[in-house]
Amino acid sequence: MANNGNTTKEQERTELHRAIWQIANDLRGSVDGWDFKQYVLGMLFYRFISENLTSYINEDERRSGHKDFDYAKLTDKKAELGRADTVKEKGFYILPSELFVNVRSKARHDANLNETLAAVFHNIENSAKGSDSEDDLKGLFDDLDVNSNKLGNTVEKRNQKLVKLLEAIGDLCLGNYYDNTIDAFGDAYEFLMTMYASNAGKSGGEFFTPQEVSELLACLATVGKKEVNKVYDPACGSGSLLLKFAKILGKENVRLGFFGQEINLTTYNLCRINMFLHDVNYNHFDIAHGDTLTEPKHWDDEPFDAIVSNPPYSIRWEGDSNSLLINDPRFSPAGVLAPKSKADLAFTMHMLSWLSTSGTAAIVEFPGVLYRGGAEQKIRKYLIDNNYIDAVIQLPPDLFFGTTIGTCIIVLKKSKKDNKTLFIDASAEFVRGGNKNKLSDDNRAKIMDAFTKRVDKAHFSQLVSNKTIEENGYNIAVSTYVAQKDTREVIDIKKLNAEIVGIVARQNKLRTAIDEIVADIEGHHD
């Protein structure tokens, strides 16, 4: 029976993905794919928080004995009475007339639909003003510009698109709250992001980490743990890495919630939307906007038990042109700053600095950081000499959108049981899926098994003493320590020699025969 439930869930998911794909294709037209994502996600978010709030208020009322209570049918005047309490609990408020379902039902006949929606979005955001959730809701609808020429060049055309969008999002089967398929919203979000990332290639895909990789990072960061205080990603993109912890440990086992920082404003908005779509309450996440390396936003927090990140590869940063940075407690311990043209190890030092003594950080890195010389070598020396590197895992090529390069994962820990570093060569652990490689469940299990056992396994994992790494000039590339399997054929030298002798003998025979023929021909010519 359980299996049947799974199939239905898979069918529901496939159906959902097909429907979203359909919306994207129908409505795109004038709107570029990557921009259009904002509209679909924004509308999905509007529907989600409308239903989430309705369901929350309905359950509350039904528990107090009002069996048929339906918030969506209440008058705005009556609804106003519950505003203050609800904002405290949920972080926002929506009046019945402004709920998705009610705006949608009138949309076709609303000549000012664009103004109606703009006012609704403004009111939802404003409902949090002056409360603890203000920062979590501010600007969330900014990218859903209902008056944009991208939607059409007249109000009428724009409204036609908006009606289509409302109806398409409204028709999506996202399950009933009470059936616990609530992750359908989150799933729709993940699907949209994957769809656009793979289509947009580099332009918008670089901050989206494939789900299988996110899952591996979350597993690495929580081995042996049932719960953590909080999780953190200093380059959190749309938040998919953070939310994997909710899936793996359960939301309630990330006790103090989800923390992250993102430099790109649109992506920062998507990340907060993603938190809501996964039903993470406003007081359980703290996502900040800004440059983590130069203006980190979570200084005052206690250190984090779990950190995961896929920071941008080899981007430029201020480095030593900013005289304050060398004294920054995050970077100063290494005595040197990451090169200006390659910020990779600056992110690594930042994460190490904010990791709790019992915590684990799992970071996707560009391979060059493992072996390049100069400042990067000095930073590696600091990390190895202080025994902070737990493991280095070589990943297969072509896993990520926007790059085909084989990246790797560095796992950091502050309290290790040995003075060794584990190297895992998982470069062959993939299956081909579409036009990308993917980590299958088996691939991931094999990596996790090697990571937990921490022993040598021919051609796959090697536990190396930090002394040996020092002797290798602090090179921590996996290929230096894990021998590749020799796939060449084994050759029997004696047999080969005998064959050569045979060939030489045949050659000699041929030569003699040719000489005879030549002599014969020449004889005829005389």
C-alpha positions as CSV (number, residue, x, y, z in Angstrom):
1,M,0.0,0.0,0.0
2,A,2.8,2.4,0.9
3,N,4.2,1.9,-2.5
4,N,0.9,2.9,-4.0
5,G,1.0,6.2,-2.0
6,N,4.4,6.8,-3.5
7,T,3.3,6.3,-7.0
8,T,0.4,8.7,-6.5
9,K,2.8,11.2,-5.1
10,E,5.1,10.8,-8.1
11,Q,2.2,11.1,-10.4
12,E,1.0,14.2,-8.6
13,R,4.5,15.6,-8.9
14,T,4.8,14.8,-12.6
15,E,1.4,16.4,-13.2
16,L,2.4,19.5,-11.3
17,H,5.7,19.8,-13.2
18,R,3.8,19.4,-16.5
19,A,1.3,22.1,-15.5
20,I,4.0,24.6,-14.5
21,W,5.9,24.0,-17.7
22,Q,2.6,24.7,-19.5
23,I,2.2,28.0,-17.7
24,A,5.7,29.0,-18.5
25,N,5.2,28.3,-22.2
26,D,1.8,29.8,-22.5
27,L,2.5,33.0,-20.7
28,R,6.2,33.6,-21.6
29,G,6.1,35.0,-25.1
30,S,7.1,38.6,-24.4
31,V,8.8,37.9,-21.1
32,D,12.2,36.4,-21.1
33,G,12.3,33.0,-19.2
34,W,14.5,34.1,-16.4
35,D,12.4,37.3,-15.7
36,F,9.2,35.4,-16.1
37,K,10.2,33.1,-13.3
38,Q,9.5,36.1,-10.9
39,Y,5.9,36.3,-12.0
40,V,5.2,32.6,-11.7
41,L,7.0,32.3,-8.3
42,G,5.4,35.6,-7.1
43,M,1.9,34.4,-7.9
44,L,2.6,31.0,-6.4
45,F,3.8,32.7,-3.2
46,Y,0.6,34.9,-3.1
47,R,-1.5,31.8,-3.4
48,F,0.5,29.9,-0.8
49,I,0.4,32.6,1.9
50,S,-3.3,33.1,1.2
51,E,-4.1,29.4,1.7
52,N,-1.6,29.1,4.5
53,L,-3.2,31.9,6.5
54,T,-6.8,30.7,5.7
55,S,-6.0,27.2,6.9
56,Y,-4.3,28.5,10.0
57,I,-7.4,30.7,11.0
58,N,-9.9,28.1,10.0
59,E,-8.2,25.4,12.2
60,D,-8.1,27.8,15.1
61,E,-11.9,28.6,14.8
62,R,-12.9,25.0,14.2
63,R,-11.0,23.9,17.3
64,S,-13.1,26.4,19.3
65,G,-16.3,24.8,17.9
66,H,-17.1,26.8,14.8
67,K,-17.3,23.7,12.6
68,D,-18.2,25.4,9.3
69,F,-16.1,28.5,9.7
70,D,-14.4,29.8,6.5
71,Y,-12.2,32.8,6.7
72,A,-12.4,33.4,3.0
73,K,-16.1,34.1,3.4
74,L,-15.7,36.5,6.3
75,T,-16.3,40.3,5.9
76,D,-13.2,42.5,6.0
77,K,-14.7,44.4,8.9
78,K,-15.0,41.3,11.1
79,A,-11.6,40.0,9.9
80,E,-9.9,43.2,11.1
81,L,-10.5,42.1,14.7
82,G,-8.1,39.3,14.5
83,R,-5.3,41.2,12.8
84,A,-2.9,41.9,15.7
85,D,-2.9,38.4,17.1
86,T,-2.4,36.8,13.7
87,V,0.5,39.1,12.7
88,K,2.2,38.1,16.0
89,E,1.8,34.4,15.0
90,K,2.2,34.3,11.3
91,G,4.1,37.5,10.6
92,F,1.5,38.9,8.1
93,Y,-2.2,39.5,7.5
94,I,-4.5,39.3,4.5
95,L,-8.1,40.5,4.5
96,P,-10.6,38.1,3.1
97,S,-11.3,40.3,0.1
98,E,-7.6,40.3,-0.7
99,L,-7.1,36.5,-0.5
100,F,-5.9,34.8,-3.7
101,V,-9.1,32.8,-4.2
102,N,-11.3,35.9,-3.9
103,V,-9.2,38.1,-6.2
104,R,-9.0,35.3,-8.7
105,S,-12.8,34.8,-8.8
106,K,-13.3,38.5,-9.8
107,A,-10.2,38.9,-12.0
108,R,-11.8,38.4,-15.4
109,H,-14.3,41.2,-14.8
110,D,-11.8,43.5,-13.1
111,A,-10.8,46.2,-15.5
112,N,-8.3,47.5,-12.9
113,L,-6.8,44.1,-12.0
114,N,-3.3,45.5,-12.1
115,E,-4.2,48.2,-9.5
116,T,-6.1,45.6,-7.4
117,L,-3.1,43.3,-7.3
118,A,-0.6,46.1,-6.7
119,A,-2.8,47.3,-3.7
120,V,-3.1,43.7,-2.3
121,F,0.7,43.2,-2.5
122,H,1.3,46.5,-0.8
123,N,-1.2,45.7,1.9
124,I,0.3,42.3,2.7
125,E,3.8,43.8,3.0
126,N,2.4,46.6,5.1
127,S,0.7,44.2,7.5
128,A,4.1,43.4,8.9
129,K,5.2,47.0,9.3
130,G,6.4,47.7,12.8
131,S,6.3,44.1,13.8
132,D,9.1,41.5,14.2
133,S,8.4,40.1,10.7
134,E,8.8,43.4,8.9
135,D,12.3,42.5,7.5
136,D,11.1,39.1,6.4
137,L,8.3,40.5,4.2
138,K,9.8,43.8,3.0
139,G,10.1,43.9,-0.8
140,L,8.9,40.3,-1.4
141,F,6.6,41.4,-4.2
142,D,9.0,43.8,-5.8
143,D,9.8,41.5,-8.7
144,L,6.2,40.9,-9.5
145,D,5.7,44.2,-11.3
146,V,2.1,44.2,-12.4
147,N,2.6,47.4,-14.5
148,S,5.7,46.2,-16.4
149,N,5.8,46.6,-20.1
150,K,7.2,43.0,-20.2
151,L,3.7,41.8,-19.5
152,G,2.2,43.8,-22.4
153,N,2.3,47.3,-23.8
154,T,-1.2,48.3,-22.7
155,V,-3.0,48.0,-19.4
156,E,-5.6,45.7,-21.1
157,K,-2.9,43.4,-22.4
158,R,-1.1,43.3,-19.1
159,N,-4.4,42.4,-17.3
160,Q,-5.1,39.6,-19.8
161,K,-1.7,38.1,-18.9
162,L,-2.4,38.6,-15.2
163,V,-5.8,36.8,-15.4
164,K,-4.1,33.9,-17.2
165,L,-1.4,33.8,-14.6
166,L,-3.9,33.9,-11.7
167,E,-6.0,31.1,-13.2
168,A,-3.1,28.9,-14.2
169,I,-1.6,29.2,-10.7
170,G,-5.0,28.7,-9.1
171,D,-5.6,25.6,-11.2
172,L,-2.4,23.8,-10.0
173,C,-3.2,20.8,-7.9
174,L,-1.1,21.6,-4.8
175,G,-3.0,19.2,-2.6
176,N,-5.0,20.1,0.5
177,Y,-3.3,21.3,3.6
178,Y,-4.9,18.6,5.6
179,D,-3.4,15.8,3.3
180,N,0.1,16.8,4.3
181,T,1.2,17.2,0.7
182,I,2.2,20.7,1.7
183,D,5.6,20.2,0.2
184,A,3.9,20.5,-3.2
185,F,4.5,24.3,-3.0
186,G,8.1,23.8,-2.2
187,D,8.4,21.2,-4.9
188,A,6.8,23.5,-7.5
189,Y,9.4,26.1,-6.5
190,E,12.4,23.7,-6.8
191,F,11.1,22.6,-10.2
192,L,10.8,26.1,-11.5
193,M,14.3,27.0,-10.3
194,T,15.7,23.8,-11.9
195,M,13.8,24.4,-15.1
196,Y,15.0,28.0,-15.4
197,A,18.5,27.3,-14.3
198,S,19.0,24.6,-16.9
199,N,17.5,26.8,-19.6
200,A,19.2,30.0,-18.6
201,G,22.6,28.3,-18.4
202,K,25.1,30.8,-16.9
203,S,22.9,33.8,-16.8
204,G,20.8,32.7,-13.9
205,G,21.8,29.2,-13.1
206,E,25.0,29.6,-11.2
207,F,23.4,30.1,-7.8
208,F,21.2,27.1,-8.1
209,T,22.7,23.9,-6.7
210,P,21.1,20.6,-8.0
211,Q,19.0,18.9,-5.3
212,E,21.1,15.8,-5.2
213,V,24.2,17.8,-4.4
214,S,22.3,19.8,-1.7
215,E,21.2,16.6,-0.2
216,L,24.8,15.2,-0.1
217,L,26.0,18.5,1.6
218,A,23.2,18.3,4.2
219,C,24.0,14.7,5.0
220,L,27.7,15.4,5.3
221,A,27.0,18.3,7.7
222,T,24.7,16.2,10.0
223,V,26.3,12.8,10.2
224,G,25.5,11.3,13.6
225,K,23.2,14.2,14.6
226,K,19.4,14.1,15.1
227,E,19.2,17.8,15.6
228,V,21.3,21.0,15.3
229,N,20.9,24.5,16.8
230,K,20.7,26.3,13.4
231,V,22.0,26.0,9.9
232,Y,23.8,28.7,7.9
233,D,24.8,29.4,4.3
234,P,26.8,32.6,3.6
235,A,26.0,32.6,-0.1
236,C,22.5,31.2,0.2
237,G,21.1,31.9,-3.3
238,S,17.5,30.8,-3.4
239,G,17.9,28.9,-0.1
240,S,17.6,25.3,-1.5
241,L,20.7,24.1,0.5
242,L,19.4,25.4,3.8
243,L,16.0,23.9,3.2
244,K,17.5,20.4,2.6
245,F,18.0,20.3,6.4
246,A,14.3,20.6,6.9
247,K,13.9,17.6,4.7
248,I,16.7,15.5,6.2
249,L,16.3,16.3,9.9
250,G,12.8,17.7,10.0
251,K,12.1,21.4,10.5
252,E,11.5,21.0,14.2
253,N,15.0,19.6,14.6
254,V,16.7,22.7,13.4
255,R,16.0,24.3,16.7
256,L,16.8,28.0,16.1
257,G,16.2,28.0,12.4
258,F,17.7,28.9,9.0
259,F,20.2,31.6,8.5
260,G,21.8,32.9,5.3
261,Q,23.1,35.9,3.4
262,E,22.8,36.7,-0.3
263,I,24.3,39.5,-2.4
264,N,21.8,39.5,-5.3
265,L,18.6,41.3,-4.4
266,T,16.3,39.3,-6.6
267,T,17.7,36.0,-5.4
268,Y,17.5,37.3,-1.8
269,N,13.8,37.9,-2.4
270,L,13.4,34.4,-3.9
271,C,15.1,32.9,-0.9
272,R,12.7,34.5,1.6
273,I,9.8,33.4,-0.6
274,N,11.2,29.9,-0.6
275,M,11.3,29.8,3.2
276,F,7.6,30.7,3.3
277,L,6.7,28.2,0.5
278,H,8.3,25.5,2.7
279,D,6.2,26.7,5.5
280,V,9.1,27.9,7.6
281,N,7.6,30.6,9.9
282,Y,9.0,34.1,9.8
283,N,10.6,33.8,13.3
284,H,12.4,30.6,12.2
285,F,14.5,32.2,9.4
286,D,16.9,35.1,9.2
287,I,18.0,35.8,5.6
288,A,20.1,38.9,5.1
289,H,21.0,40.9,2.0
290,G,24.6,42.1,1.3
291,D,28.2,41.0,0.6
292,T,29.1,38.4,3.2
293,L,32.8,38.9,2.8
294,T,32.8,42.6,3.5
295,E,29.6,43.2,5.4
296,P,28.7,39.9,7.1
297,K,25.2,40.2,8.8
298,H,25.2,37.5,11.5
299,W,28.2,38.6,13.6
300,D,26.3,38.6,16.9
301,D,24.9,35.1,16.6
302,E,26.2,32.2,18.4
303,P,28.3,29.9,16.2
304,F,26.5,27.5,13.8
305,D,26.3,23.7,14.2
306,A,25.8,23.1,10.5
307,I,27.1,25.2,7.6
308,V,26.6,24.3,3.9
309,S,27.5,26.4,0.9
310,N,28.2,26.5,-2.8
311,P,29.8,30.0,-3.0
312,P,30.5,31.6,-6.4
313,Y,33.7,30.3,-8.0
314,S,36.8,32.5,-8.2
315,I,35.0,35.8,-8.0
316,R,36.9,39.1,-7.3
317,W,36.9,40.6,-3.9
318,E,38.7,43.5,-2.1
319,G,41.3,41.3,-0.5
320,D,44.5,43.2,0.6
321,S,43.4,46.4,-1.1
322,N,41.1,46.9,1.9
323,S,43.5,47.4,4.9
324,L,40.8,46.5,7.4
325,L,40.4,42.9,6.1
326,I,43.7,41.5,7.3
327,N,42.8,42.4,10.9
328,D,39.3,40.9,10.5
329,P,39.0,38.1,13.0
330,R,37.6,35.8,10.3
331,F,40.6,36.1,8.0
332,S,43.6,37.2,10.3
333,P,44.3,33.7,11.8
334,A,45.7,32.5,8.4
335,G,48.1,35.6,8.3
336,V,47.2,36.2,4.7
337,L,44.1,37.0,2.6
338,A,42.7,35.1,-0.3
339,P,43.9,36.6,-3.7
340,K,41.9,39.5,-5.0
341,S,40.9,37.6,-8.1
342,K,39.9,34.4,-6.2
343,A,37.7,34.9,-3.1
344,D,37.1,31.1,-2.7
345,L,39.2,30.6,0.4
346,A,37.9,33.8,1.9
347,F,34.5,32.2,2.0
348,T,36.1,29.1,3.5
349,M,37.8,31.1,6.3
350,H,34.5,33.0,6.9
351,M,32.6,29.7,7.4
352,L,35.3,28.2,9.6
353,S,35.1,31.3,11.8
354,W,31.4,30.9,12.3
355,L,31.4,27.2,12.9
356,S,30.6,25.9,16.4
357,T,33.2,23.6,18.1
358,S,31.0,20.6,17.5
359,G,29.8,21.7,14.1
360,T,30.5,20.6,10.5
361,A,30.8,22.7,7.4
362,A,30.5,21.2,3.9
363,I,31.5,23.6,1.1
364,V,31.5,23.1,-2.7
365,E,34.9,24.4,-4.0
366,F,36.5,25.1,-7.3
367,P,39.4,22.5,-7.8
368,G,42.1,25.2,-8.1
369,V,41.9,26.0,-4.4
370,L,43.3,22.6,-3.6
371,Y,46.6,23.0,-5.2
372,R,47.4,26.6,-6.3
373,G,50.5,28.2,-4.7
374,G,50.9,31.7,-3.2
375,A,48.4,33.0,-0.6
376,E,46.0,30.0,-1.2
377,Q,48.8,27.6,-0.2
378,K,49.4,29.6,3.0
379,I,45.7,29.4,3.9
380,R,45.7,25.6,3.3
381,K,48.8,25.4,5.5
382,Y,46.8,27.1,8.3
383,L,43.8,24.8,7.8
384,I,45.9,21.6,7.8
385,D,48.3,22.6,10.6
386,N,45.3,23.3,12.8
387,N,43.6,20.1,11.8
388,Y,40.5,21.8,10.5
389,I,40.0,19.8,7.3
390,D,38.1,16.6,7.9
391,A,37.7,15.5,4.3
392,V,38.1,16.4,0.7
393,I,35.8,14.8,-1.8
394,Q,36.3,15.0,-5.6
395,L,32.9,15.2,-7.4
396,P,32.1,14.0,-10.9
397,P,32.3,16.6,-13.8
398,D,29.2,18.3,-15.2
399,L,26.9,18.2,-12.2
400,F,26.2,21.9,-12.0
401,F,24.3,24.3,-14.3
402,G,26.5,26.7,-16.1
403,T,29.8,24.7,-15.8
404,T,31.0,21.3,-16.7
405,I,34.0,21.3,-14.4
406,G,34.4,18.6,-11.8
407,T,34.1,20.5,-8.4
408,C,35.0,19.2,-5.0
409,I,33.7,19.4,-1.4
410,I,35.8,20.4,1.6
411,V,34.4,19.3,4.9
412,L,35.6,21.4,7.9
413,K,35.5,20.4,11.6
414,K,37.0,22.0,14.7
415,S,37.0,18.9,16.9
416,K,38.4,16.0,15.0
417,K,39.3,12.6,16.6
418,D,42.5,12.2,14.5
419,N,45.3,14.2,12.9
420,K,44.4,13.0,9.4
421,T,42.5,14.1,6.4
422,L,40.2,11.8,4.4
423,F,40.3,11.9,0.6
424,I,37.5,10.5,-1.4
425,D,37.6,10.1,-5.2
426,A,33.9,10.2,-6.3
427,S,34.7,11.4,-9.8
428,A,33.1,8.3,-11.3
429,E,30.0,8.3,-9.0
430,F,27.3,9.6,-11.3
431,V,24.5,8.6,-13.7
432,R,23.8,10.6,-16.8
433,G,20.4,12.4,-16.6
434,G,19.4,14.5,-19.6
435,N,22.2,16.8,-20.5
436,K,23.9,16.7,-17.1
437,N,25.4,14.2,-14.8
438,K,23.5,13.4,-11.6
439,L,24.3,11.8,-8.2
440,S,22.0,8.8,-7.7
441,D,21.0,7.6,-4.3
442,D,23.5,4.8,-4.6
443,N,26.3,7.2,-5.6
444,R,25.5,9.3,-2.5
445,A,25.3,6.3,-0.2
446,K,28.7,5.2,-1.4
447,I,30.2,8.6,-0.7
448,M,28.5,8.8,2.7
449,D,29.7,5.3,3.6
450,A,33.3,6.1,2.9
451,F,32.9,9.4,4.8
452,T,31.5,7.8,7.9
453,K,33.9,4.8,8.0
454,R,37.0,6.9,7.4
455,V,39.2,4.1,6.2
456,D,41.3,3.3,3.1
457,K,39.6,1.7,0.2
458,A,41.6,1.0,-3.0
459,H,41.0,3.6,-5.7
460,F,38.3,5.3,-3.7
461,S,39.3,6.6,-0.3
462,Q,42.5,7.3,1.5
463,L,43.1,8.5,5.1
464,V,46.3,10.6,5.0
465,S,48.3,12.0,7.9
466,N,48.6,15.8,8.0
467,K,52.4,15.3,8.1
468,T,52.3,13.7,4.6
469,I,50.2,16.6,3.3
470,E,52.8,19.0,4.7
471,E,55.5,17.0,2.9
472,N,53.4,17.4,-0.3
473,G,53.5,21.2,0.0
474,Y,50.0,21.3,1.4
475,N,48.5,20.1,-1.9
476,I,45.1,18.7,-1.1
477,A,43.9,17.6,-4.5
478,V,42.3,14.2,-4.2
479,S,44.3,12.7,-7.2
480,T,47.5,13.3,-5.2
481,Y,46.4,10.7,-2.6
482,V,43.9,8.3,-4.2
483,A,45.5,6.2,-6.9
484,Q,43.5,6.0,-10.1
485,K,42.5,2.4,-11.1
486,D,44.8,1.3,-13.9
487,T,42.4,0.3,-16.6
488,R,45.1,-0.7,-19.1
489,E,45.3,-4.4,-20.1
490,V,47.7,-6.6,-18.3
491,I,50.3,-7.7,-20.8
492,D,52.2,-11.0,-20.7
493,I,55.8,-10.0,-21.7
494,K,56.9,-13.6,-22.6
495,K,54.0,-14.1,-24.8
496,L,54.6,-10.7,-26.4
497,N,58.3,-11.5,-27.1
498,A,57.4,-14.8,-28.6
499,E,54.9,-13.0,-30.9
500,I,57.6,-10.5,-31.9
501,V,60.0,-13.3,-32.8
502,G,57.3,-14.8,-34.9
503,I,56.7,-11.5,-36.7
504,V,60.4,-11.0,-37.4
505,A,60.7,-14.5,-38.8
506,R,57.7,-13.8,-41.1
507,Q,59.2,-10.5,-42.2
508,N,62.5,-12.2,-43.1
509,K,60.6,-14.8,-45.1
510,L,58.7,-12.0,-46.9
511,R,61.9,-10.1,-47.6
512,T,63.5,-13.2,-49.2
513,A,60.4,-13.8,-51.3
514,I,60.3,-10.2,-52.4
515,D,64.0,-10.3,-53.3
516,E,63.4,-13.4,-55.4
517,I,60.5,-11.8,-57.2
518,V,62.5,-8.6,-57.8
519,A,65.5,-10.6,-59.1
520,D,63.2,-12.6,-61.3
521,I,61.7,-9.4,-62.9
522,E,65.1,-7.9,-63.4
523,G,66.2,-11.1,-65.0
524,H,63.4,-10.8,-67.5
525,H,64.4,-7.3,-68.4
526,D,67.8,-8.4,-69.5
